[in-house]
């Protein structure tokens, strides 16, 4: 029996070490990409929003392009989208402006009701405690007025950044929706022929996942917003439209966004309608959460995003800790895209897993039109070696 030398390494240890240095290399590469993205945060956010706009613009543009030129269809769809979003925000601002006087009086009376509620059973809060708390709050505001004013001015300065990001995102989305297929083909032409089919499959899988997640999360958010708006209207809670829009945008953060928006609605309901209405809103938080988690998301997003709820929760928390609100929004789609690309890389060309992307998705990635889709290079699986050639080789070797 041959004895192992002192410098021999176990095959399992060698295999683990091989995987370890590859994982460390990938982790270092991901960390560098994260640092670059945070350094150019505004550009990264603008491109991310542009991809969202593109995934929403392409379906109606594809339908309208059958009736009119594609450029005209894109312009018509973009203007309709801008008009819809602008109209909603205008109605929300108008609602707040019209109810400002009523809300002021309701807020003061609501605060008085809350104080009486805290002074009664079962809390028995001393009235002097509430008065001292209110006095400390007023003193803090008076003493830090300059700091609060500077923070407000800084927040106003961020509005310029937001408008710049939205303008850049809208500009990029127009070109992505019109000629994104040509951009993708140009990128593939720069790659070696040996890896171009792999990049095509991974790109199709990534876009299929991202577009499916975007359209699915918007449908889920819209359904949550409609349910919340109808419920608040029936409960006679003020600011129905602003709270409905808050619920819509907050639902883009999975698991925690919708409860946070409903918590704001609960405070408004408590200050305006009293404790009973607030309790009903709290119950609605639980009901809507169950509907979203067990009905809407599996039905609408299950075909595009195949992630366990634990993975979603960990992704949201990790994104929040690393990049704040932006990280919470982009964490789940990035993890979904990464997992879709990994599954595509692990699958062989032509296998069942590699063919998991629907034909319409591949067409959409190629250009959303039959002419452009026909130009996309096809992924041809490698053909096995002919048995006859192998036999002839063996015969020649023996002779």
Secondary structure, DSSP 8 states (H G I E B T S, - for coil): -----TT---HHHHHHHHHHHHHHHHHHHHHHHHHHHHHTHHHHHHHHHHHHHHHHHHHHHHHHTTTS-HHHHHHHHHHHHHHHHHHHHHHHHHHHHHTHHHHHHHHHHHHHHHHHHHHSTTT---HHHHHHHHHHHHHHHHHTHHHHHHHHHHHHHHHHHHHHHHHHHHHHHHHHHHHHHHHHHHHHHTS-HHHHHHHHHHHHHHHHHHHHHHHHHHHHHHHHHHHHHHHHHHTT-S-HHHHHHHHHHHTTSTTTHHHHHHHHHHHHHHHHH-HHHHHHHHHHHHHHHHHIIIIIHHHHHTTT----HHHHHHHHHHHHHHHHHHHHHHHHHHHHHHHHHHHHHHS-TTSTTGGGS-HHHHHHHHTSSHHHHHHS----------HHHHHHHHHHHH-
